[in-house]
Amino acid sequence: MDEVMRILVLGADGYLGWPTALYLSDHGHEVAVLDNFARRGYDTELGVRSLVPIESFADRVEAWRQVSGKRLTSYVGDLTDPEFTKATIAGFRPDAVVHFAEQRAAPYSMIDQAHAVYTQTNNVVGTLNLLYAIAETDPAIHLVKLGTMGEYGTPNIDIEEGWLEITHNGRTDRMLYPKRPGSFYHLSKVHDSHNIEFACRIWGLRATDLNQGVVYGQQTPQTVLDPRLATRFDYDAVFGTVLNRFVIQAVLGHPLTVYGTGGQTRGLIDIRDTAECIRIACENPAAAGEFRVFNQMTQSLSVEQIAKTVAAAYPGDVQVEYLDNPRVESENHYYNAVHTSLEKLGLQPHLLSDTLIESLFDVVEQNRDRIELDAMRPVVHWRRQSNPSSAVAVAQ
């Protein structure tokens, strides 16, 4: 790193925002952290909790100061408040803004109308306020936005990194890659991408859209320094990942439950690589007026392949069980996504390995008394019901 950057991490109390903030701080940058604690509120609403206990935001920030000797400037507020957003950007004057501050669960957005509307309002309006705050404070501020590979859906052609060159009726142009997302959450991310591209093209902002794959792992070199620095381990049916569910089921001696055929294929990335990708993006900013898209993933695996990887890594006997799929999605499809840009900038990826999975087995074993089996049962169905239950009833 040639120079210290001022980096504001939005959504810094979350699963990825917290370890990313620590990673950037540990690499010598001056970091500010912001959150509105909505993620903790979702747990209360749904009656679930992280498998690994999580300290309060203030205690986490103080723990990092004690462990590393480095200070995190902290802000508490909501991006849907335009005055707060503008004041924060103007007050901290960041070189880069890392934007994690969105409702990030597809199942949550599909519970009912209220959750769909909340997800799109929170995500799209918050990002719009952020774009205006950057434009009015300093258009040179680099926005690093966490998107998702789910924006693309599962097209029957290769997935390029954000842009596609097409020829139609003898004429050629470069346009944003067509999107076909599978939930109202993923749709909100598509709307974000279009709004950010517009702001870059019209206002001359600079932005990197990181279309991230499914993240796995719970530990980074920074979070393991003190138990108070731990990040979340979500395994419930709404916010949990399939890998986390499989690891818990293996430790408990239960069958690994694969939805449908298990042919659903997605991009994956190690939590350590997520933090490194964001550091790389911040330290190598987009040009003025550029909307740059990187596919932030390191490999692709099917759900069935993930289950078999977990089963093979676990030292005991593990069975795989196939269940009806509560989602509306293609279970057998073509999937080939380009992801070379970050590696060209220096990313040296970790791949899903037995070593990582074994560390997750240890995390689960140490916290097995906190496992709530009912939390893993699928409760949200993609197809709209004629007489939907209330949000709380559906969630529980």
Helices and strands as residue ranges (DSSP letters): E 6-10, H 17-26, E 30-35, H 38-46, H 57-68, E 73-76, H 82-92, E 96-99, H 106-109, H 113-120, I 121-125, H 126-137, E 142-148, G 149-151, E 163-168, E 171-176, H 184-203, E 206-212, E 214-216, G 223-225, G 227-229, H 242-252, E 256-259, E 265-270, H 271-283, E 291-296, E 299-302, H 303-313, E 320-323, H 341-344, H 354-366, G 368-370, G 373-376, H 391-395
